Amino acid sequence: MTDKKVVVVGIGDDGVKGLGDAVRDRIRACAVLYGSERQLALFPAFTGEKRVFPTPMRVAIDEIDQVSATRPVAVLASGDPLFFGIGGVLTKRLGHHRVDIVPHVSSVQLAFARAGLSWQDAPVISLHGRPIQGFAQKLHNRACVAVLTDDVNTPGAIARYLLEYGMTEYDAFVGEHLGGEQEKTGWYDLQSLSDASFAALNVVILRRRDDAPSPVFTLGMDDGAFSQRKPDRGLITKREVRVLSLAELRLRPGDVLWDIGACTGSVSIEAILSTPDLQVFAVEKNEGDLVNLRENQVKFRTDFVAVHAKAPDGLERFPDPDAVFIGGSGGELGELLHICANRLREGGRIVVNAATIENLYEAYQTLRELGLTVSVTLVQTARSKPILNLTRLEGMNPVYLVTGILETNSLETNHAGEEENS
């Protein structure tokens, strides 16, 4: 241990009282003390220099790195500094040989203790400083989760969100000022929680009631399970084609998927349900279909971005994709493929559902001209239909799956061509 080392100290709501004498001595021995204004106020007798964390975080890390090169530094953090805290960031930047971590009991540990619940299998979902969008699919089918809140995603806002998605099988435990003199805890149903207000320092636990199982969704759900346009039912990517298209997309956790011509949203929904942490951005030009898509989002508990626009309008708002599914192009297939290919990330895939020979030809030729590796699969299936006391097979419209892959060498070739043209 050297006098240039950084010590990161976790503090609970009980403040300095929750620290042992050895930890207090470590802080007193430092020349500079970093923390929030509230945390620094807990150490009025500190004789060294106090500094409020600068923003953004990278500025704070740079400053601590520089200052600690010549003077010992103490950094105050909330709870366990390695749990959604500054400890992990500092250790990664400065190296473990320069950073000591002194953890406190985290607010999540205290919340589960107060609720009397085991938490070794409970995931923690942070909504602190993050959008709530996508929370429904992260929570669905979980028996118990902890949620970190903020002044936007409050316990009441979380309850209203869950009520919107019909996730009423959950009860909530809220712990305020855990470990402090103002500690307050309690259990709530979602309806009562939606109108309640709480202190800013709180943790929420959502627990599914044992007698209230949540619905189970499986890959390849029946077409009739999705809300569709009436009387024109059938404007949906059919189950067989949907499953094969998802296989061609080869989605990975955390990928960004564009769903162009989303219609009912069936492809987006099944993609999300089968791929953890998938980010989906959908475009649909028909307002009536978009209404059905919204209904399906709630029914299948999948919260993703869906905009009313005729592609390529709307695509400029989306992050670059790892995968693109084109179920409908509105007559703009060539232009769409150029835009998608130019935005596609390395190793990305474009899958086009073509129901006509003309669209097959245009998709195949355009993707090849753009330097992608192209393959075509003809999907031609039939479903059983009763006829009196017998059964016959009724053929479905054939669909061509045109898949384009942006290989690494294709990317390099495209860039070289762009440089020559410039």
SEDRENLO-360604 format. One record per residue (C-alpha): x, y, z; residue in one letter. Coordinates in steps of 0.2 Angstrom, whole numbers, padded with zeros to 4 digits, always signed. Example, Ala and Ser with C-alpha at 12.3 -4.5 7.8 and 13.67 -1.06 7.14 Angstrom:
+0062-0022+0039A +0068-0005+0036S 
REM end
This chain:
+0000+0000+0000M +0008+0017-0005T +0003+0035+0000D -0002+0038-0019K -0015+0025-0018K -0034+0029-0021V -0046+0022-0008V -0064+0021-0013V -0076+0021+0002V -0094+0015+0001G -0106+0025+0012I -0123+0021+0017G -0138+0032+0022D -0131+0031+0040D -0116+0041+0035G -0100+0041+0044V -0108+0031+0059K -0108+0016+0047G -0089+0017+0045L -0076+0008+0056G -0062+0017+0064D -0049+0010+0052A -0059+0017+0037V -0061+0034+0044R -0042+0034+0047D -0039+0030+0029R -0050+0045+0024I -0041+0057+0036R -0024+0052+0029A -0029+0057+0012C -0024+0074+0004A -0040+0075-0007V -0057+0070-0004L -0070+0067-0018Y -0088+0065-0017G -0105+0073-0020S -0110+0089-0010E -0121+0078+0002R -0107+0066+0005Q -0093+0079+0008L -0104+0087+0021A -0103+0071+0031L -0084+0075+0034F -0084+0093+0041P -0068+0090+0050A -0058+0084+0035F -0042+0095+0034T -0037+0091+0017G -0045+0097+0000E -0063+0093-0004K -0068+0092-0022R -0086+0089-0029V -0086+0076-0043F -0084+0085-0059P -0095+0080-0074T -0096+0071-0085P -0089+0055-0077M -0074+0054-0089R -0068+0071-0083V -0069+0065-0065A -0059+0049-0069I -0046+0059-0078D -0044+0071-0063E -0043+0058-0050I -0030+0049-0061D -0019+0065-0062Q -0021+0070-0044V -0018+0053-0036S -0001+0052-0045A +0006+0064-0032T -0006+0064-0018R -0017+0051-0009P -0035+0052-0014V -0051+0046-0005A -0067+0044-0016V -0084+0043-0008L -0097+0032-0016A -0114+0026-0012S -0116+0008-0005G -0105-0004-0014D -0094+0006-0026P -0093-0010-0037L -0112-0011-0039F -0117+0002-0053F -0104+0013-0045G -0087+0022-0048I -0076+0008-0041G -0076-0003-0057G -0073+0012-0068V -0058+0018-0057L -0051+0001-0056T -0052-0002-0075K -0043+0015-0078R -0030+0016-0064L -0027-0003-0062G -0031-0013-0046H -0013-0010-0039H -0018+0009-0037R -0036+0007-0030V -0043+0000-0014D -0061-0003-0013I -0070-0002+0004V -0088-0008+0001P -0103-0004+0012H -0119-0014+0012V -0128-0010-0004S -0146-0003-0005S -0151-0018-0014V -0144-0030+0000Q -0154-0020+0013L -0170-0020+0003A -0170-0039+0001F -0166-0040+0020A -0180-0029+0025R -0192-0038+0013A -0186-0055+0020G -0182-0062+0002L -0168-0072-0004S -0159-0063-0019W -0146-0075-0025Q -0156-0078-0041D -0164-0060-0043A -0157-0049-0057P -0155-0031-0054V -0162-0019-0067I -0156-0001-0067S -0168+0013-0073L -0157+0026-0065H -0153+0039-0078G -0159+0026-0092R -0175+0026-0102P -0189+0014-0096I -0192+0008-0114Q -0189-0011-0115G -0192-0014-0096F -0207-0025-0100A -0197-0039-0109Q -0183-0038-0096K -0196-0041-0082L -0207-0054-0090H -0207-0071-0082N -0195-0066-0069R -0200-0071-0051A -0192-0057-0042C -0181-0042-0048V -0173-0027-0040A -0175-0010-0048V -0165+0005-0046L -0175+0021-0048T -0172+0040-0052D -0183+0055-0051D -0191+0051-0068V -0193+0032-0066N -0200+0033-0049T -0209+0019-0040P -0226+0027-0046G -0220+0028-0064A -0214+0010-0064I -0231+0004-0058A -0241+0014-0071R -0229+0007-0084Y -0233-0011-0078L -0251-0008-0077L -0251-0002-0096E -0243-0019-0101Y -0255-0029-0090G -0241-0035-0079M -0253-0036-0063T -0245-0052-0057E -0232-0042-0048Y -0232-0034-0030D -0219-0021-0026A -0208-0018-0010F -0201+0000-0008V -0187+0004+0003G -0183+0022+0007E -0168+0029+0015H -0162+0011+0019L -0150+0010+0033G -0154+0028+0039G -0164+0037+0052E -0178+0040+0040Q -0179+0023+0034E -0197+0018+0028K -0202+0001+0020T -0218-0006+0014G -0227-0018+0001W -0239-0011-0012Y -0250-0018-0026D -0247-0009-0042L -0263+0001-0042Q -0259+0009-0025S -0241+0011-0029L -0246+0021-0045S -0253+0035-0035D -0240+0035-0021A -0225+0046-0019S -0208+0042-0011F -0191+0049-0006A -0179+0051-0019A -0167+0038-0011L -0177+0022-0014N -0176+0004-0021V -0190-0006-0028V -0192-0025-0027I -0205-0033-0039L -0211-0050-0034R -0222-0061-0044R -0236-0068-0034R -0236-0087-0033D -0254-0089-0038D -0253-0077-0053A -0242-0085-0067P -0238-0074-0081S -0241-0080-0099P -0229-0090-0109V -0223-0085-0126F -0214-0098-0138T -0206-0096-0154L -0217-0098-0169G -0233-0092-0162M -0249-0094-0171D -0253-0080-0183D -0271-0079-0176G -0263-0074-0159A -0258-0057-0166F -0270-0042-0169S -0272-0040-0187Q -0281-0028-0199R -0299-0033-0203K -0307-0038-0214P -0290-0040-0223D -0283-0053-0211R -0267-0061-0217G -0256-0046-0219L -0244-0054-0207I -0227-0063-0209T -0233-0081-0208K -0227-0091-0194R -0216-0103-0205E -0208-0088-0214V -0206-0078-0198R -0196-0092-0190V -0185-0095-0205L -0182-0076-0207S -0177-0075-0189L -0165-0089-0192A -0157-0080-0206E -0155-0064-0196L -0145-0073-0183R -0148-0061-0170L -0136-0059-0155R -0139-0052-0137P -0138-0033-0138G -0140-0032-0157D -0149-0018-0166V -0163-0024-0177L -0172-0013-0190W -0190-0020-0195D -0195-0011-0211I -0213-0013-0215G -0217-0020-0198A -0236-0022-0200C -0242-0032-0185T -0225-0032-0177G -0224-0051-0177S -0206-0052-0182V -0200-0038-0170S -0210-0047-0156I -0203-0064-0159E -0186-0057-0161A -0186-0049-0144I -0194-0064-0135L -0180-0075-0142S -0165-0063-0141T -0160-0055-0124P -0157-0037-0124D -0161-0035-0142L -0164-0017-0148Q -0178-0015-0161V -0183+0000-0171F -0198-0003-0182A -0206+0007-0196V -0224+0005-0203E -0232+0017-0215K -0251+0011-0212N -0258+0019-0197E -0271+0005-0195G -0257-0008-0195D -0247+0003-0182L -0263+0002-0170V -0262-0017-0171N -0244-0017-0168L -0246-0006-0152R -0259-0019-0146E -0247-0033-0150N -0233-0024-0140Q -0244-0024-0125V -0251-0042-0127K -0234-0049-0129F -0225-0038-0117R -0212-0031-0129T -0208-0013-0128D -0199-0006-0143F -0197+0009-0154V -0211+0009-0168A -0213+0025-0179V -0227+0029-0192H -0217+0033-0208A -0214+0026-0225K -0196+0020-0226A -0183+0027-0229P -0191+0041-0219D -0188+0038-0201G -0173+0027-0203L -0161+0043-0199E -0167+0042-0181R -0161+0025-0178F -0144+0019-0173P -0134+0009-0186D -0141-0009-0187P -0133-0026-0185D -0148-0034-0194A -0162-0028-0205V -0178-0036-0209F -0188-0029-0224I -0206-0036-0224G -0212-0023-0235G -0204-0009-0246S -0218+0001-0252G -0210+0001-0270G -0194+0009-0263E -0184-0008-0262L -0168-0002-0271G -0166+0014-0262E -0170+0005-0245L -0157-0008-0248L -0144+0006-0252H -0147+0015-0236I -0148-0001-0226C -0132-0008-0233A -0123+0009-0230N -0128+0009-0212R -0126-0009-0209L -0112-0014-0196R -0098-0026-0200E -0104-0044-0201G -0122-0038-0202G -0136-0046-0211R -0151-0040-0222I -0166-0052-0225V -0179-0047-0237V -0196-0056-0239N -0200-0056-0258A -0217-0062-0263A -0214-0058-0282T -0201-0062-0295I -0198-0044-0298E -0194-0040-0280N -0183-0056-0279L -0173-0050-0294Y -0171-0032-0288E -0166-0038-0270A -0154-0051-0277Y -0145-0039-0289Q -0145-0024-0278T -0137-0033-0263L -0124-0041-0275R -0120-0024-0282E -0118-0017-0265L -0104-0030-0261G -0114-0041-0249L -0114-0060-0250T -0131-0066-0256V -0141-0081-0254S -0159-0085-0258V -0171-0098-0250T -0188-0102-0257L -0201-0105-0243V -0216-0115-0250Q -0227-0123-0237T -0244-0130-0234A -0256-0131-0219R -0268-0145-0216S -0287-0141-0218K -0302-0151-0214P -0313-0157-0228I -0329-0166-0221L -0321-0180-0211N -0304-0180-0220L -0289-0168-0221T -0281-0160-0236R -0266-0148-0237L -0269-0130-0243E -0253-0122-0251G -0247-0105-0245M -0240-0092-0256N -0222-0095-0259P -0210-0082-0252V -0192-0079-0256Y -0180-0075-0242L -0166-0065-0249V -0151-0064-0237T -0137-0052-0239G -0121-0053-0227I -0109-0039-0225L -0093-0048-0224E -0077-0040-0217T -0068-0041-0234N -0084-0033-0242S -0083-0019-0230L -0065-0016-0234E -0069-0017-0253T -0083-0004-0251N -0072+0008-0242H -0058+0006-0255A -0071+0010-0269G -0077+0025-0260E -0060+0032-0258E -0056+0030-0276E -0072+0039-0281N -0068+0053-0270S 
REM end
